[in-house]
Amino acid sequence: MTAEASSSSTRCLICSAQATGFHFEAQSCSACAAFFRRTVALTKSFKCITGRDDCNVHYSMHQICRSCRHKKCLSNGMKPGGVQPKKPNIETGRAFFTKSGLKRNKKFANVSPQTADEQKLVVEGVKVPKIEVQEPNSLEDLEQDNEFVIKTPTPRKISSSTSFSASTTTNYSTPGPSPMAPCSAGPDVLTLFIREEMKLGERRRLLFSERAVGTLLGQNKHCPYKKEDIKPLVFHDFRLTIKTHIMLVYEWLQTWPELQELDDFDRMSLLRKAVLIHFLLDPSFLSYQIGEPDKLIMQNGGFISTADHHGVGWEDETDISGENKRKYYVPIMKQITDEIMPAMEAMKITFEEFVALKALACFQGGFENVSEAKRHLITQQVNRIMTSLHTHYLENSEEKIAERFGTIVLMLSNIFTAGNDFVQNHREIDIFHIWDLDKLVLQLLNLDKIMETEARETAEKRAMRNGINVVNNNNDVLLGQAKLEK
């Protein structure tokens, strides 16, 4: 059997992507299996977007005709009777293939390379008529069909440590599956992060608001604080709550199932970036929600004056002087108030868009610091978020999809720049003992230095061990020569 024939024998019979096994008795990929399951379980019906019922169905296409895709599923042997009734809890749905399943179908375990024609399709895309999008009937309809690939701006270097790379189609130049490849099925990623963001708001009210308990409970998309809740920020008090904020960010991050596939350093690297992004974006959105431009509101409900750098929040404290506050924190605050918040205000950013922006910034920002072997997981998650946001726009009949999506993507540059400056400023604060930072914060700030040190120590130990081996080998050679001489 030729290599080309072997490759085609492991492809999805519906869309020609890499098959992952037999789903509903037909050889297919996970995305087509998910599409077929939802179509049958939700008794969906579609009309061909061209009216000819002969549309091309290929995984590289930007949009796929659902009607023709469903007919192709049936014609290639998928059995509707194999679809089980939908479980009520969408967060506990079963996977469409398992490791044991791949072992039983070994030919699907290794991904075959794309052919030259397929690579050309992925790079250039396939022009097809615009697909009709139906309004969701329930939360179940919010699961991804993976039929959209978002176009993003041309590549732009953000910084030496963090970059957002995107070409005509989303391309992160990473190992592992192409972002164009169908993502594994599961609950809508934006829906999950929206739920977690609402939980985060409720927890903040419980932790930091002094209102009656009955008014603190409840998860919603509103600002967790009212105008009467906010109070002048005391840097000392905020420092004491740092670990609480980090814990809340870690709970937010665990919404991502693949987090458990990372090793300890990768998880710490991603947590570090997530904490940094939350510390920049949360005050931006809280302040935007409260609607008082002369106040920057922190996660604990404390505020500092943005108009007067000698006013509220900038006073001398026992831990840190007002002068040092202004030296190290006014530049960071100005990046938030002059570059991040104006973009939010100009587009009148919605709660859903903010959630997507924060998730994108956390995962794309953490990409460079995750080991290469696991970067494809980050790539897949970023692609899911972008696709999910695009689907959200379509489902809400948003007219300016490209404009709003582009604004969110362009905001990442300013966010990453502010994040780099935040790290550098706090490293200087630590070096010159400007004020005592929390030990956990110091570890997160200096994680890359810690990793470099450990890598260097490991290399030195390896070199020493190799040196000892060389000495031993040389001794063996000398002993051998002595024996020969005798």
Secondary structure, 3 states (H helix, E strand, C coil): CCHHHHHHCCECCCCCCECCEEECCEEECHHHHHHHHHHHHCCCCCCCCCCCCCCCCCCCCCCCCHHHHHHHHHHCCCCHHHCCCCCCCHHHCCCCCCHHHHHHCHHHCCCCCCCHHHHHHHHHCCCCCCCCCCCCCCHHHHCCCCCCCCCCCCCECCCCCCCECCCCCCCCCCCCCCCCCCCCCCCCHHHHHHHHHHHHHHHHHHHHCCCCHHHCCCCCCCCCCCCCCCEECCHHHHHHCHHHHHHHHHHHHCCCHHHHHCCHHHHHHHHHHHHHHHHHHHHHHHHHHHCCCCEEECCCCEEEECCCCCCCCCCCCCCCCHHHHHHHHHHHHHHHHHHHHHHHHHHCCCHHHHHHHHHHHHHHHCCCCCCHHHHHHHHHHHHHHHHHHHHHHHHCCCCCHHHHHHHHHHHHHHHHHHHHHHHHHHHHHHHCCCCCCCHHHHHHHCHHHHHHHHHHHHHHHHHHHHHHHHHHHHHHHHHHHHHHHC
